[in-house]
Amino acid sequence: EFCSSLAGIMLLEVFLVLGTLIIYFLFSKKKEETLPFKDGWWGKGQKPDTKEDKTIRPFKVETTEEELSDLFRRLDQARFTEPLENSCFQYGTNSVYLRKLVSYWKNQFNWKKQVEVLNKYPQFKTKIQGIDIHFVHVKPPRLPEGQSAKPLLMVHGWPGSFYEFYKIIPLLTDPASHGLSDEHIFEVICPSIPGYGFSEAPHKKDFNSVSAASVFYELMLRLGFNEFYTQGGDWGWLICTNLAQMAPNHVKGLHLNMASVTKMGFTHLLSVLLGRYLPGLFGFQDEDVRRMFPFLKKGLYRILSESGYAHIQATKPDTVGCGLNDSPVGLAAYILEKFSSWTDLEFQNLEDGGLERKFNLDDLLTNIMIYWVSGCIVSSMRFYKENMQKGIGTQKHEKLTVQVPTGIASFPNEILHTPQAWAKKKYTNIVSFHFMPRGGHFAALEEPELLAKDILQFVGKVEKEQLWKKK
């Protein structure tokens, strides 16, 4: 008798405690946390006592004859492997196609002309946290009466570069000349991530996406922009996300053409198992179901077959990097494989990896040359290790939500699809989410007009409703 009533009382107490906890969690509004600014110093050796030189210096891409003759010597001496018959790009870059590309590189590609293309937009360097940061800064050629340009920070990823934005920049700085609405006109800032292109590589360990966000935040403030928009895909997605978490009162809106969710909960798991049969229950639209299922094929197997590079780069980037930094042909093979499969996975069944269906060789080789002449492939790959070595889902930024107004352009050939139902758990203020009609991972280079239109309509919404003021 006594035991059972004691058990009853204990049970009641457990229910009371649970009830109190549930009520507490339901009604205690969590204080909106921001991500701490990371004030690092990434220069060589000891940090000097002197104040950092904040001058902004003009920069031009220049290469010497020595560099070019060295490149051509290496291209001439390249060793190729015989590919398997009928293997297309299924085993990676096909050497028969690679030979053709190298021949174009040696005989037709005009790097000097491409250097002029690179230098047609103003470029600068400035020292931030001990390293030189390179950026492109393009102002509108003209502004309608009474209108001011909206600053837009655009961040690339791997294995891309600031050059990915060269086709979209004029659509944003001068939309009217390209048949787009000029209600909103942008001043575009495209930095190179430290360790990529012409930005100096960090000399110390632990330079991750939060470090990059801190550096770019400082860059924007140094340029005099107190409020600005940000846009990114690939690593640019994470850097811009971190920036929005760090400076929600300065970032008016965040536009992404890729949004991954690194913290997966029980409902995510359930939706993977049952979403195909009960899409409504998980907030999936027909297009989500089409892109995600069967999940084994379009999710798990795809991750396994396409993420080998990430595993290497997140663990031992310097080893494989040695080979790529020493061989331009190896570098091209490594990078081009991504431009093939990430643009359309079906392209691996084509002899030429479909590379020339969406891009031209001059653009592809210009991006590769940026990696080659700056010698940045190893430092660019290290960014994976810095971001992943502590484990996925363990870092503070992964646990924090994003309150800044967010626009997502979801391209159909992105390797992994993130449905809006998943994205909104992380990005609590999604004001536009669009399934794009075509295009893959390198959206700004592949479909500049589609991306520009989506950015313009997103900013239009944020401005019209002054959404950033309601955060």
MARFIKOL-969280 format. One record per residue (C-alpha): residue in one letter; x negated, y, z negated; residue number from 1. Coordinates in steps of 0.001 Angstrom, whole numbers, plus 500000, padded with zeros to 6 digits. Last residue first. Layout:
<atoms>
(atom 'A'; (X; Y; Z); NUM);
...
</atoms>
This chain:
<atoms>
(atom 'K'; (486228; 541891; 537199); 471);
(atom 'K'; (488848; 544410; 538252); 470);
(atom 'K'; (486402; 547011; 539539); 469);
(atom 'W'; (484903; 544446; 541923); 468);
(atom 'L'; (488322; 543955; 543465); 467);
(atom 'Q'; (488755; 547459; 544794); 466);
(atom 'E'; (491870; 546134; 546541); 465);
(atom 'K'; (490923; 547550; 549908); 464);
(atom 'E'; (487196; 547199; 549251); 463);
(atom 'V'; (487298; 543506; 548310); 462);
(atom 'K'; (489636; 542662; 551179); 461);
(atom 'G'; (487587; 544540; 553785); 460);
(atom 'V'; (484409; 542954; 552412); 459);
(atom 'F'; (485918; 539547; 553151); 458);
(atom 'Q'; (487165; 540587; 556612); 457);
(atom 'L'; (483706; 541883; 557572); 456);
(atom 'I'; (481861; 538816; 556210); 455);
(atom 'D'; (484187; 536500; 558143); 454);
(atom 'K'; (483755; 538495; 561335); 453);
(atom 'A'; (479956; 538408; 560948); 452);
(atom 'L'; (479983; 534627; 560428); 451);
(atom 'L'; (482021; 533938; 563550); 450);
(atom 'E'; (479868; 536388; 565532); 449);
(atom 'P'; (476540; 534970; 564392); 448);
(atom 'E'; (477449; 531352; 565236); 447);
(atom 'E'; (474153; 529457; 565545); 446);
(atom 'L'; (471668; 531869; 563975); 445);
(atom 'A'; (473876; 533112; 561140); 444);
(atom 'A'; (475443; 529670; 560711); 443);
(atom 'F'; (472293; 527583; 560230); 442);
(atom 'H'; (474214; 524788; 558456); 441);
(atom 'G'; (476830; 523979; 561042); 440);
(atom 'G'; (479231; 525544; 563505); 439);
(atom 'R'; (482852; 525313; 564620); 438);
(atom 'P'; (486372; 526498; 563749); 437);
(atom 'M'; (485457; 527843; 560299); 436);
(atom 'F'; (487579; 526672; 557389); 435);
(atom 'H'; (488076; 529888; 555479); 434);
(atom 'F'; (488041; 530737; 551798); 433);
(atom 'S'; (488717; 534349; 550827); 432);
(atom 'V'; (489255; 536030; 547473); 431);
(atom 'I'; (487532; 533378; 545357); 430);
(atom 'N'; (487369; 534751; 541791); 429);
(atom 'T'; (486558; 531823; 539520); 428);
(atom 'Y'; (483548; 530669; 541514); 427);
(atom 'K'; (482474; 527549; 539588); 426);
(atom 'K'; (485843; 525876; 539112); 425);
(atom 'K'; (486970; 527584; 542311); 424);
(atom 'A'; (484446; 525647; 544410); 423);
(atom 'W'; (485975; 522276; 543594); 422);
(atom 'A'; (489528; 523133; 544714); 421);
(atom 'Q'; (488040; 525144; 547579); 420);
(atom 'P'; (486640; 521914; 548993); 419);
(atom 'T'; (482838; 521517; 549201); 418);
(atom 'H'; (481789; 519694; 552370); 417);
(atom 'L'; (478378; 518118; 552597); 416);
(atom 'I'; (476196; 518198; 555716); 415);
(atom 'E'; (477701; 521448; 557047); 414);
(atom 'N'; (479209; 520558; 560394); 413);
(atom 'P'; (482686; 521993; 559736); 412);
(atom 'F'; (481557; 525422; 558493); 411);
(atom 'S'; (483165; 526688; 555281); 410);
(atom 'A'; (483016; 530475; 555083); 409);
(atom 'I'; (483365; 531316; 551397); 408);
(atom 'G'; (484165; 534749; 549999); 407);
(atom 'T'; (483595; 535556; 546330); 406);
(atom 'P'; (484676; 538409; 544062); 405);
(atom 'V'; (482185; 538314; 541116); 404);
(atom 'Q'; (483197; 536142; 538176); 403);
(atom 'V'; (480697; 533327; 538754); 402);
(atom 'T'; (480776; 530478; 536229); 401);
(atom 'L'; (477917; 529488; 533947); 400);
(atom 'K'; (476820; 525875; 533392); 399);
(atom 'E'; (474636; 525651; 536484); 398);
(atom 'H'; (473003; 528985; 535655); 397);
(atom 'K'; (471904; 527594; 532280); 396);
(atom 'Q'; (470053; 524657; 533727); 395);
(atom 'T'; (470793; 520985; 533175); 394);
(atom 'G'; (473082; 520145; 536081); 393);
(atom 'I'; (470369; 518651; 538295); 392);
(atom 'G'; (467193; 517632; 536512); 391);
(atom 'K'; (464347; 519721; 535094); 390);
(atom 'Q'; (462306; 519167; 538258); 389);
(atom 'M'; (465063; 520403; 540544); 388);
(atom 'N'; (464560; 524106; 541143); 387);
(atom 'E'; (460776; 524285; 540822); 386);
(atom 'K'; (460376; 521060; 542778); 385);
(atom 'Y'; (462560; 522312; 545600); 384);
(atom 'F'; (460752; 525688; 545700); 383);
(atom 'R'; (457546; 523710; 546241); 382);
(atom 'M'; (458592; 523151; 549875); 381);
(atom 'S'; (458234; 526844; 550736); 380);
(atom 'S'; (454798; 526939; 549077); 379);
(atom 'V'; (453639; 524012; 551215); 378);
(atom 'I'; (455067; 525394; 554495); 377);
(atom 'C'; (453708; 528921; 554018); 376);
(atom 'G'; (450712; 529106; 556324); 375);
(atom 'S'; (451840; 532598; 557396); 374);
(atom 'V'; (450998; 531881; 561039); 373);
(atom 'W'; (452609; 528438; 560960); 372);
(atom 'Y'; (455821; 529122; 559020); 371);
(atom 'I'; (456614; 532204; 561124); 370);
(atom 'M'; (455597; 530170; 564180); 369);
(atom 'I'; (458256; 527557; 563377); 368);
(atom 'N'; (460956; 530263; 563258); 367);
(atom 'T'; (459700; 531701; 566542); 366);
(atom 'L'; (459636; 528187; 568010); 365);
(atom 'L'; (463332; 527641; 567329); 364);
(atom 'D'; (464267; 531078; 568689); 363);
(atom 'D'; (462176; 530644; 571846); 362);
(atom 'L'; (463485; 527114; 572338); 361);
(atom 'N'; (467083; 528270; 572582); 360);
(atom 'F'; (469699; 527264; 570062); 359);
(atom 'K'; (473134; 525635; 570167); 358);
(atom 'R'; (472855; 523008; 572876); 357);
(atom 'E'; (469077; 523234; 573031); 356);
(atom 'L'; (468490; 521202; 569899); 355);
(atom 'G'; (470914; 518430; 570808); 354);
(atom 'G'; (468430; 515967; 569294); 353);
(atom 'D'; (466658; 515911; 572659); 352);
(atom 'E'; (467428; 512266; 573460); 351);
(atom 'L'; (470900; 512518; 571869); 350);
(atom 'N'; (472304; 510210; 569175); 349);
(atom 'Q'; (470810; 512358; 566402); 348);
(atom 'F'; (473066; 515164; 567642); 347);
(atom 'E'; (476045; 513464; 565986); 346);
(atom 'L'; (474944; 514968; 562663); 345);
(atom 'D'; (475585; 518446; 564052); 344);
(atom 'T'; (473676; 521618; 563161); 343);
(atom 'W'; (472124; 519992; 560110); 342);
(atom 'S'; (470960; 517029; 562183); 341);
(atom 'S'; (469137; 518998; 564886); 340);
(atom 'F'; (467791; 522047; 563065); 339);
(atom 'K'; (466655; 519676; 560319); 338);
(atom 'E'; (464705; 517461; 562744); 337);
(atom 'L'; (463183; 520627; 564165); 336);
(atom 'I'; (461421; 521448; 560890); 335);
(atom 'Y'; (459502; 518196; 560444); 334);
(atom 'A'; (458651; 517777; 564142); 333);
(atom 'A'; (457486; 521407; 564387); 332);
(atom 'L'; (455244; 521044; 561331); 331);
(atom 'G'; (453761; 517819; 562666); 330);
(atom 'V'; (453049; 519576; 565973); 329);
(atom 'P'; (451524; 522556; 564165); 328);
(atom 'S'; (449224; 520215; 562244); 327);
(atom 'D'; (447222; 521231; 559170); 326);
(atom 'N'; (450022; 522810; 557126); 325);
(atom 'L'; (452250; 519847; 557895); 324);
(atom 'G'; (449654; 517320; 556807); 323);
(atom 'C'; (448855; 519066; 553543); 322);
(atom 'G'; (452579; 519592; 552846); 321);
(atom 'V'; (453061; 515832; 552535); 320);
(atom 'T'; (450940; 515870; 549409); 319);
(atom 'D'; (451775; 519361; 548116); 318);
(atom 'P'; (455518; 518753; 547883); 317);
(atom 'K'; (455285; 515820; 545451); 316);
(atom 'T'; (458545; 515616; 543429); 315);
(atom 'A'; (461266; 517989; 544600); 314);
(atom 'Q'; (459761; 518150; 548071); 313);
(atom 'I'; (459711; 514357; 548455); 312);
(atom 'H'; (463276; 514000; 547140); 311);
(atom 'A'; (464450; 516871; 549306); 310);
(atom 'Y'; (462941; 515338; 552460); 309);
(atom 'G'; (464755; 512072; 551766); 308);
(atom 'S'; (468087; 513884; 551551); 307);
(atom 'E'; (469796; 513100; 554859); 306);
(atom 'S'; (470368; 509335; 554785); 305);
(atom 'L'; (471223; 509148; 551094); 304);
(atom 'I'; (473482; 512198; 551081); 303);
(atom 'R'; (475258; 510952; 554201); 302);
(atom 'Y'; (475695; 507528; 552725); 301);
(atom 'L'; (477350; 509028; 549620); 300);
(atom 'G'; (479617; 511613; 551170); 299);
(atom 'K'; (480908; 511093; 554695); 298);
(atom 'K'; (480489; 507307; 554794); 297);
(atom 'L'; (481270; 506426; 551172); 296);
(atom 'F'; (483788; 509263; 551014); 295);
(atom 'P'; (486007; 508011; 553840); 294);
(atom 'F'; (486803; 510876; 553645); 293);
(atom 'M'; (485373; 514312; 553060); 292);
(atom 'R'; (485884; 516353; 556235); 291);
(atom 'R'; (489351; 515104; 557132); 290);
(atom 'V'; (490517; 515193; 553514); 289);
(atom 'D'; (489331; 518765; 553145); 288);
(atom 'E'; (491052; 519685; 556446); 287);
(atom 'D'; (494336; 518274; 555166); 286);
(atom 'Q'; (494098; 520488; 552074); 285);
(atom 'F'; (492926; 519228; 548693); 284);
(atom 'G'; (494434; 520642; 545483); 283);
(atom 'F'; (493671; 517512; 543481); 282);
(atom 'L'; (497268; 516292; 543143); 281);
(atom 'G'; (498037; 517460; 546657); 280);
(atom 'P'; (495395; 515124; 548144); 279);
(atom 'L'; (496931; 511974; 546626); 278);
(atom 'Y'; (495720; 509170; 548902); 277);
(atom 'R'; (492430; 510647; 550126); 276);
(atom 'G'; (491854; 512415; 546845); 275);
(atom 'L'; (491939; 509149; 544881); 274);
(atom 'L'; (488331; 508084; 544372); 273);
(atom 'V'; (486584; 511369; 545169); 272);
(atom 'S'; (489323; 513250; 543305); 271);
(atom 'L'; (488729; 511096; 540234); 270);
(atom 'L'; (485034; 511896; 540263); 269);
(atom 'H'; (485698; 515609; 540599); 268);
(atom 'T'; (488280; 515345; 537813); 267);
(atom 'F'; (485665; 513762; 535521); 266);
(atom 'G'; (483236; 516646; 535947); 265);
(atom 'M'; (480513; 517484; 538465); 264);
(atom 'K'; (478030; 520276; 537786); 263);
(atom 'T'; (476015; 520943; 540928); 262);
(atom 'V'; (478789; 522464; 543005); 261);
(atom 'S'; (477562; 523417; 546434); 260);
(atom 'A'; (478734; 526446; 548354); 259);
(atom 'M'; (477536; 527090; 551881); 258);
(atom 'N'; (478402; 530008; 554118); 257);
(atom 'L'; (478531; 532281; 551096); 256);
(atom 'H'; (479727; 535849; 550552); 255);
(atom 'L'; (479298; 537440; 547117); 254);
(atom 'G'; (480986; 540753; 546356); 253);
(atom 'K'; (480416; 543981; 544489); 252);
(atom 'V'; (477136; 542813; 542938); 251);
(atom 'H'; (476023; 545532; 540506); 250);
(atom 'N'; (478370; 544880; 537596); 249);
(atom 'P'; (478003; 541107; 537941); 248);
(atom 'A'; (474199; 541419; 537605); 247);
(atom 'M'; (472836; 538064; 536454); 246);
(atom 'Q'; (475676; 535788; 537502); 245);
(atom 'A'; (475936; 537533; 540893); 244);
(atom 'L'; (472157; 537238; 541272); 243);
(atom 'N'; (472340; 533531; 540428); 242);
(atom 'T'; (474949; 533030; 543164); 241);
(atom 'C'; (472799; 535022; 545604); 240);
(atom 'I'; (469794; 532787; 544841); 239);
(atom 'L'; (471915; 529638; 545033); 238);
(atom 'W'; (473589; 530377; 548367); 237);
(atom 'G'; (470341; 531814; 549785); 236);
(atom 'W'; (468812; 528408; 549071); 235);
(atom 'D'; (471147; 527056; 551826); 234);
(atom 'G'; (473562; 529847; 552787); 233);
(atom 'G'; (473594; 533498; 551772); 232);
(atom 'Q'; (475315; 536849; 551496); 231);
(atom 'T'; (475142; 539631; 548921); 230);
(atom 'Y'; (477056; 542897; 548584); 229);
(atom 'F'; (475679; 545988; 546877); 228);
(atom 'E'; (476032; 548385; 543966); 227);
(atom 'N'; (473087; 550210; 542389); 226);
(atom 'F'; (471144; 550377; 545596); 225);
(atom 'G'; (468144; 552721; 545332); 224);
(atom 'L'; (465601; 550608; 547217); 223);
(atom 'R'; (463981; 549831; 543858); 222);
(atom 'L'; (467356; 548635; 542563); 221);
(atom 'M'; (467659; 546268; 545535); 220);
(atom 'L'; (464106; 544966; 545053); 219);
(atom 'E'; (464623; 544431; 541312); 218);
(atom 'Y'; (467671; 542312; 542074); 217);
(atom 'F'; (465612; 540503; 544706); 216);
(atom 'V'; (462905; 539633; 542143); 215);
(atom 'S'; (465452; 538515; 539547); 214);
(atom 'A'; (467261; 536349; 542125); 213);
(atom 'A'; (463928; 534761; 543102); 212);
(atom 'S'; (463157; 533989; 539452); 211);
(atom 'V'; (466651; 532517; 539013); 210);
(atom 'S'; (466110; 530399; 542140); 209);
(atom 'N'; (462858; 528964; 540759); 208);
(atom 'F'; (459256; 530099; 540200); 207);
(atom 'D'; (458225; 527590; 537537); 206);
(atom 'K'; (454476; 527278; 538241); 205);
(atom 'K'; (452138; 530209; 538877); 204);
(atom 'H'; (450547; 531600; 542028); 203);
(atom 'P'; (453900; 532599; 543554); 202);
(atom 'A'; (453702; 532728; 547363); 201);
(atom 'E'; (453431; 536142; 549010); 200);
(atom 'S'; (456377; 537109; 551184); 199);
(atom 'F'; (455510; 536946; 554896); 198);
(atom 'G'; (457281; 533695; 555685); 197);
(atom 'Y'; (458353; 531789; 552588); 196);
(atom 'G'; (456502; 531495; 549263); 195);
(atom 'P'; (458552; 534326; 547784); 194);
(atom 'I'; (461931; 534271; 549600); 193);
(atom 'S'; (461684; 536539; 552649); 192);
(atom 'P'; (463910; 539581; 552229); 191);
(atom 'C'; (466795; 540545; 554510); 190);
(atom 'I'; (468289; 543985; 553727); 189);
(atom 'V'; (471182; 545119; 555904); 188);
(atom 'E'; (472837; 548544; 555864); 187);
(atom 'F'; (476392; 547713; 556675); 186);
(atom 'I'; (479407; 549204; 558390); 185);
(atom 'H'; (482990; 548661; 557278); 184);
(atom 'E'; (485982; 549933; 559250); 183);
(atom 'D'; (483878; 549422; 562358); 182);
(atom 'S'; (486031; 546561; 563648); 181);
(atom 'L'; (484148; 544285; 566022); 180);
(atom 'G'; (483698; 544616; 569789); 179);
(atom 'H'; (479913; 544512; 569664); 178);
(atom 'S'; (479283; 548256; 569932); 177);
(atom 'A'; (481845; 548765; 567145); 176);
(atom 'P'; (480019; 546428; 564734); 175);
(atom 'D'; (476782; 548461; 564567); 174);
(atom 'T'; (475006; 547499; 561345); 173);
(atom 'L'; (476925; 544236; 560896); 172);
(atom 'L'; (476985; 542918; 564468); 171);
(atom 'P'; (473451; 544276; 564962); 170);
(atom 'I'; (472181; 542134; 562019); 169);
(atom 'I'; (473876; 538889; 563165); 168);
(atom 'K'; (471380; 537946; 565864); 167);
(atom 'Y'; (468260; 538717; 563813); 166);
(atom 'F'; (469557; 536926; 560711); 165);
(atom 'E'; (467762; 533603; 561204); 164);
(atom 'Y'; (464523; 535606; 561542); 163);
(atom 'F'; (464429; 536070; 557741); 162);
(atom 'S'; (463380; 532424; 557593); 161);
(atom 'G'; (464688; 528888; 557893); 160);
(atom 'P'; (463416; 525554; 556640); 159);
(atom 'W'; (464646; 526232; 553961); 158);
(atom 'G'; (466899; 529152; 553004); 157);
(atom 'H'; (467844; 532677; 554062); 156);
(atom 'V'; (469080; 535592; 551917); 155);
(atom 'M'; (471156; 538530; 553129); 154);
(atom 'L'; (471449; 541619; 550898); 153);
(atom 'L'; (474184; 543943; 552137); 152);
(atom 'P'; (474203; 547684; 551419); 151);
(atom 'K'; (477441; 549360; 552517); 150);
(atom 'A'; (476927; 552193; 554950); 149);
(atom 'S'; (478783; 555458; 554343); 148);
(atom 'Q'; (481769; 556835; 556205); 147);
(atom 'G'; (482894; 560440; 556315); 146);
(atom 'E'; (482447; 560807; 560069); 145);
(atom 'P'; (481593; 557538; 561817); 144);
(atom 'L'; (478064; 556230; 561149); 143);
(atom 'R'; (475339; 555720; 563732); 142);
(atom 'P'; (472285; 553469; 564281); 141);
(atom 'P'; (473156; 551612; 561061); 140);
(atom 'K'; (470175; 550989; 558765); 139);
(atom 'V'; (468027; 547865; 559007); 138);
(atom 'H'; (465666; 546747; 556247); 137);
(atom 'V'; (463587; 543596; 556813); 136);
(atom 'F'; (461798; 542346; 553735); 135);
(atom 'H'; (458419; 541110; 552495); 134);
(atom 'I'; (457695; 540803; 548773); 133);
(atom 'D'; (454092; 541039; 547616); 132);
(atom 'I'; (453519; 539337; 544265); 131);
(atom 'G'; (452854; 540516; 540699); 130);
(atom 'Q'; (456414; 540814; 539397); 129);
(atom 'I'; (457400; 542873; 542461); 128);
(atom 'K'; (454927; 544358; 544937); 127);
(atom 'T'; (456435; 545927; 548042); 126);
(atom 'K'; (456374; 544979; 551698); 125);
(atom 'F'; (458296; 546430; 554606); 124);
(atom 'Q'; (459918; 545617; 557926); 123);
(atom 'P'; (461785; 547861; 560372); 122);
(atom 'Y'; (463617; 545875; 563067); 121);
(atom 'K'; (462074; 545623; 566542); 120);
(atom 'N'; (459004; 543995; 564982); 119);
(atom 'L'; (460318; 540446; 565244); 118);
(atom 'V'; (461250; 540982; 568910); 117);
(atom 'E'; (457795; 542450; 569581); 116);
(atom 'V'; (456263; 539394; 567895); 115);
(atom 'Q'; (458456; 537281; 570193); 114);
(atom 'K'; (456852; 538932; 573242); 113);
(atom 'K'; (453418; 538183; 571837); 112);
(atom 'W'; (454514; 534593; 571144); 111);
(atom 'N'; (455368; 533935; 574783); 110);
(atom 'F'; (456475; 530321; 575044); 109);
(atom 'Q'; (455818; 529055; 578558); 108);
(atom 'N'; (452656; 526971; 578683); 107);
(atom 'K'; (451600; 525932; 575196); 106);
(atom 'W'; (454975; 525935; 573430); 105);
(atom 'Y'; (456734; 524525; 576506); 104);
(atom 'S'; (454222; 521640; 576558); 103);
(atom 'V'; (454752; 521188; 572825); 102);
(atom 'L'; (458518; 520982; 573394); 101);
(atom 'K'; (458144; 518404; 576134); 100);
(atom 'R'; (455841; 516307; 573933); 99);
(atom 'L'; (458366; 516599; 571068); 98);
(atom 'Y'; (461109; 515246; 573329); 97);
(atom 'V'; (459108; 512077; 573931); 96);
(atom 'S'; (458129; 512100; 570265); 95);
(atom 'N'; (461715; 511864; 568959); 94);
(atom 'T'; (462231; 513823; 565733); 93);
(atom 'G'; (463700; 511570; 563061); 92);
(atom 'Y'; (464490; 507862; 563272); 91);
(atom 'Q'; (467943; 508426; 564766); 90);
(atom 'F'; (466682; 511274; 566983); 89);
(atom 'C'; (466936; 509280; 570267); 88);
(atom 'S'; (466133; 505621; 569412); 87);
(atom 'N'; (466732; 504276; 572922); 86);
(atom 'E'; (463301; 502634; 572953); 85);
(atom 'L'; (461271; 503205; 569812); 84);
(atom 'P'; (459040; 506278; 569907); 83);
(atom 'E'; (455401; 506138; 571083); 82);
(atom 'T'; (453388; 508204; 568624); 81);
(atom 'F'; (451750; 511469; 569636); 80);
(atom 'R'; (448285; 512752; 568825); 79);
(atom 'A'; (447866; 516528; 569234); 78);
(atom 'Q'; (444518; 517780; 570524); 77);
(atom 'D'; (445904; 520404; 572876); 76);
(atom 'L'; (448338; 521710; 570225); 75);
(atom 'R'; (445459; 521990; 567754); 74);
(atom 'R'; (443330; 523929; 570229); 73);
(atom 'F'; (446319; 526115; 571046); 72);
(atom 'L'; (446810; 527004; 567376); 71);
(atom 'D'; (443115; 527826; 566879); 70);
(atom 'S'; (443248; 530023; 569998); 69);
(atom 'L'; (446245; 531810; 568515); 68);
(atom 'E'; (444690; 532403; 565106); 67);
(atom 'E'; (441465; 533634; 566680); 66);
(atom 'E'; (443384; 535990; 568991); 65);
(atom 'T'; (444823; 537637; 565903); 64);
(atom 'T'; (448424; 537756; 564799); 63);
(atom 'E'; (450493; 540760; 563756); 62);
(atom 'V'; (453940; 541077; 562192); 61);
(atom 'K'; (454420; 544667; 561119); 60);
(atom 'F'; (454812; 546060; 557603); 59);
(atom 'P'; (455733; 549485; 556221); 58);
(atom 'R'; (454782; 549932; 552560); 57);
(atom 'I'; (457164; 550393; 549642); 56);
(atom 'T'; (455252; 551722; 546658); 55);
(atom 'K'; (455974; 550226; 543265); 54);
(atom 'D'; (452396; 549757; 542050); 53);
(atom 'E'; (452759; 547773; 538846); 52);
(atom 'K'; (451555; 549439; 535654); 51);
(atom 'T'; (448047; 548558; 534490); 50);
(atom 'D'; (447431; 545951; 531832); 49);
(atom 'P'; (446686; 543251; 534426); 48);
(atom 'K'; (448445; 539862; 534246); 47);
(atom 'Q'; (445753; 537204; 534086); 46);
(atom 'G'; (445064; 535002; 537093); 45);
(atom 'K'; (446845; 535412; 540399); 44);
(atom 'G'; (450280; 537021; 540564); 43);
(atom 'W'; (453589; 535477; 539505); 42);
(atom 'W'; (454661; 537631; 536573); 41);
(atom 'G'; (458101; 536850; 535265); 40);
(atom 'D'; (460922; 539002; 533971); 39);
(atom 'K'; (463794; 536592; 534383); 38);
(atom 'F'; (467086; 538479; 534034); 37);
(atom 'P'; (469377; 536564; 531678); 36);
(atom 'L'; (472456; 534989; 533294); 35);
(atom 'T'; (475647; 536657; 532172); 34);
(atom 'E'; (478157; 535309; 529724); 33);
(atom 'E'; (481797; 536173; 529799); 32);
(atom 'K'; (482788; 535752; 526182); 31);
(atom 'K'; (484914; 532658; 525978); 30);
(atom 'K'; (488537; 533415; 525345); 29);
(atom 'S'; (489471; 531542; 522200); 28);
(atom 'F'; (493011; 530465; 522934); 27);
(atom 'L'; (492741; 527065; 524527); 26);
(atom 'F'; (489517; 526049; 522809); 25);
(atom 'Y'; (490827; 526980; 519375); 24);
(atom 'I'; (494189; 525310; 520013); 23);
(atom 'I'; (492399; 522092; 521030); 22);
(atom 'L'; (490082; 522277; 518037); 21);
(atom 'T'; (492961; 522842; 515645); 20);
(atom 'G'; (494877; 519915; 517129); 19);
(atom 'L'; (491834; 517649; 516888); 18);
(atom 'V'; (491299; 518631; 513247); 17);
(atom 'L'; (495006; 518149; 512479); 16);
(atom 'F'; (495089; 514810; 514314); 15);
(atom 'V'; (492027; 513583; 512368); 14);
(atom 'E'; (493630; 514765; 509129); 13);
(atom 'L'; (496842; 512900; 509933); 12);
(atom 'L'; (494850; 509754; 510644); 11);
(atom 'M'; (493051; 510147; 507333); 10);
(atom 'I'; (496401; 510558; 505562); 9);
(atom 'G'; (497789; 507453; 507253); 8);
(atom 'A'; (494689; 505432; 506433); 7);
(atom 'L'; (495072; 506498; 502824); 6);
(atom 'S'; (498743; 505457; 502989); 5);
(atom 'S'; (497665; 502066; 504380); 4);
(atom 'C'; (495014; 501563; 501753); 3);
(atom 'F'; (497335; 502488; 498859); 2);
(atom 'E'; (500000; 500000; 500000); 1);
</atoms>
